[in-house]
Amino acid sequence: MIHVQTIAALDLPELAPYRTLRRSAEHEALGIFVAEGDKVVRRLLESDFGVVSVLLPTDRLAEFEPLLRARPEAEIPVYAVTKKSVLEELVGFEMFQGVLAIGKIPTVVTLEKILAASARPRLFAAVAGVTNAENIGLLVRNCAAFGAQALLVGETCSSPFLRRSVRNSMGTIFQLPVVTSVNLVQSLNDLRGQGIRCFAAHPHTEKKFLSQTDLTGDCCLVFGSEGRGLAAAVLAACYEAVAIPMAAGVDSLNVGAAAAVFLYEAARQRGKT
């Protein structure tokens, strides 16, 4: 069931999460996140994630009504505006599609649950030291595209549920299990204890290139920031450091690009491309 309310004022208490889009820490403390854009909101409504409310122009309501009515919630508040300019005034920036929603951050996913639910050969990814929200979202999207079964996000990373992360993931965050690790080194050691080889994507190694690495067995691909790379403790927790061969004069790739190359190679070796 949906409850549509046409809004003329911008000060309703229920609209507070939309007025505070840049206050990501407040949203995370409340256990909510913002979904922005047509495709992301559609994928949220199609997912098992909880939905708090939806905000859109009145002329877009008919497009989303079937998805809203199919939701399991007893009632989803839908706030409709007659002019997109009112919506842009509310959120504080120019919008092209004008569709937003508030979702609920899911309960904690543990590494133990992921291990129990994942089929072998397992393919996981992990990330450390990446604070750019767009890069986290892109990494989520790459994991979903190439069949990774889960992403481990280290304690030194941005949350994958920041608005820009969710937007850059194009909603694939709703289908990829994400483990938020409070100690990534320990998590990697736990994986190794389960026989899962952790490969560090590390451009400054001359020992082994990606094409020489067997990724057909249980493995976890570990990525760091382009500038600082992986910390020594994270590298030490990995089975092996692996590099992408590149032309002379190129130091490294953006973490999203590097992850796409690594994950594609894993999928290729497993016959999934």
GUFITOR-572220 format. One record per residue (C-alpha): x, y, z. Coordinates in steps of 0.1 Angstrom, whole numbers, padded with zeros to 4 digits, always signed. Each point is the difference from the previous one (the first is absolute). Example, Ala and Ser with C-alpha at 12.3 -4.5 7.8 and 13.67 -1.06 7.14 Angstrom:
residues 2
+0123-0045+0078/+0014+0034-0007/
***
This chain:
residues 273
+0000+0000+0000/+0012+0035-0007/-0010+0033+0014/+0006+0030-0024/+0003+0035+0015/+0004+0030-0023/+0024+0024+0017/-0001+0037-0004/+0022+0008+0031/+0036-0011+0005/+0000-0002+0038/-0018-0032+0007/+0019-0020+0027/-0003-0031-0022/+0020+0017-0027/+0031+0006+0022/+0021-0028-0015/-0005+0016-0035/+0010+0034+0013/+0032-0014+0016/+0014-0019-0030/+0035+0011+0008/-0001-0011+0037/+0009-0036-0007/+0011-0006+0036/-0034+0009+0013/-0017-0023-0024/+0023-0029+0008/-0007+0005+0038/-0037-0002-0008/+0006-0032-0021/-0012+0015-0032/+0014+0010-0034/-0011+0020-0030/-0007-0016-0034/+0002+0025-0029/-0010-0003-0036/-0025-0021-0020/+0020-0033-0003/+0013+0001+0036/-0035+0006+0015/-0016-0026-0022/+0027-0026+0011/-0006+0010+0036/-0038-0006-0004/+0007-0033-0016/+0023-0011+0027/-0004-0015+0035/+0012+0032+0016/-0024+0019+0022/-0014+0033-0015/-0008+0029+0022/-0015+0024-0025/+0002+0012-0037/+0002+0036-0013/-0008+0008-0036/-0018+0023-0024/-0037-0007-0004/+0004-0007-0037/+0023-0030+0008/-0023-0016+0025/-0018-0023-0025/+0034-0015-0010/+0009-0011+0035/-0035-0009+0013/+0002-0037-0010/+0033-0004+0018/-0013+0018+0030/-0031-0021+0002/+0020-0032-0002/+0021+0010+0031/-0006-0021+0032/-0002+0030+0023/-0035+0008+0014/+0003+0036-0013/+0027+0020-0018/-0003+0037+0002/+0004+0016-0034/+0006+0038-0001/-0008+0015-0034/+0008+0035-0012/-0017+0017-0030/+0031+0018-0011/+0036-0014-0001/+0013+0034+0009/-0017-0005+0035/+0018-0033+0003/+0034+0016-0010/-0006+0026+0026/-0006-0027+0026/+0031-0021-0007/+0022+0030-0007/+0013-0008-0035/-0012-0004-0036/-0015-0033-0008/-0004-0016-0034/-0023-0030+0008/-0015+0014+0032/-0006-0034+0018/+0012-0007+0035/-0007-0026+0027/+0011-0007+0035/+0010-0036+0007/+0010-0019+0031/+0036-0012+0005/-0003-0038+0004/+0010-0019+0031/+0036-0009+0004/+0012-0026-0024/+0027-0022+0016/+0029-0018-0017/-0012-0032+0015/-0034+0003-0018/+0017+0009-0033/+0022-0031+0003/-0030-0022+0008/-0021+0013-0029/+0026+0003-0028/+0006-0028-0025/+0035-0012-0009/+0022+0011-0016/-0005+0031+0020/+0009+0035-0014/+0001+0028+0025/+0014+0036-0002/+0013+0021+0028/+0009+0037+0002/+0022+0020+0024/+0008+0037+0003/-0025+0012-0027/-0019+0031+0013/-0014+0013-0033/-0037-0009+0000/-0002-0002-0038/+0029-0025-0001/-0017-0022+0026/-0032+0000-0021/+0019-0008-0032/+0017-0029+0018/-0034-0014+0011/-0012+0003-0036/+0031-0019-0013/-0005-0027+0025/-0036-0005-0010/+0009+0001-0037/+0027-0027+0002/-0016-0024+0024/+0017+0007+0033/-0020-0015+0029/+0007+0027+0026/+0020+0031+0007/+0019+0006+0032/+0003+0037+0008/+0028+0007+0024/-0001+0024+0030/+0020+0026-0018/-0026+0004-0029/-0030+0021-0006/-0034-0017+0005/-0014-0016-0031/-0034+0015+0010/+0009+0036-0005/-0022+0017-0025/+0028+0003-0026/+0011-0036+0005/-0036-0013-0005/-0004+0022-0030/+0033-0011-0016/-0008-0037+0006/-0031+0005-0021/-0020-0018+0026/+0021-0032-0001/+0007+0006+0037/-0035-0015+0005/+0011-0034-0015/+0036-0003+0013/+0006-0012+0036/+0023+0025+0017/+0020-0008+0032/+0011+0031+0019/+0031-0012+0018/+0012+0016+0032/+0034-0016-0006/+0008-0009-0036/+0033-0016+0008/-0017-0024+0024/-0028-0006-0026/+0027-0009-0027/+0017-0023+0025/-0034-0017+0007/-0004-0005-0038/+0034-0015-0003/-0008-0023+0029/-0029-0013-0021/+0023-0007-0029/-0009+0031-0020/+0031+0016-0016/+0001+0038+0003/+0017+0017-0029/+0011+0036+0004/-0004+0023-0030/+0033+0017+0003/+0016+0019-0028/+0035+0001+0015/+0009-0036-0002/+0021-0017-0025/-0005-0035+0012/-0033-0009-0017/-0024+0014-0026/-0037-0005-0001/+0002-0023-0031/+0023-0023+0019/-0023-0004+0029/-0025-0029+0005/-0033+0014+0011/-0021-0031-0007/-0001-0011+0037/-0014+0017+0031/+0015+0035+0001/-0005+0036+0012/+0013+0029-0020/+0013+0028+0022/+0000+0036-0012/+0014+0033+0014/+0000+0037-0009/+0019+0011-0030/+0021+0025+0019/+0010-0019+0031/-0005-0036-0011/-0004-0027+0026/+0013+0004+0035/+0029-0024+0010/-0022-0019+0024/-0026-0006-0027/+0027-0012-0024/+0014-0023+0026/-0034-0016+0005/-0003-0008-0037/+0013-0032-0017/+0017+0018-0028/+0003+0034-0016/-0009+0002-0037/+0004+0028-0025/-0017+0010-0033/+0027+0004-0027/+0000+0036-0013/+0019+0021-0024/+0031+0018+0013/-0007+0033+0016/-0035-0010+0014/+0002-0004+0038/-0034-0014+0008/-0037-0002-0009/-0030+0014+0019/-0014-0027+0024/-0031-0004-0021/+0019-0006-0032/+0024-0024+0018/-0028-0019+0016/-0018-0004-0034/+0032-0015-0015/+0006-0024+0029/-0037-0011+0002/-0003-0004-0037/+0031-0023+0000/-0014-0021+0028/-0033-0003-0019/+0019-0009-0032/+0020-0027+0016/-0032-0015+0015/-0016+0000-0034/-0026+0026+0009/+0006+0026-0027/
***
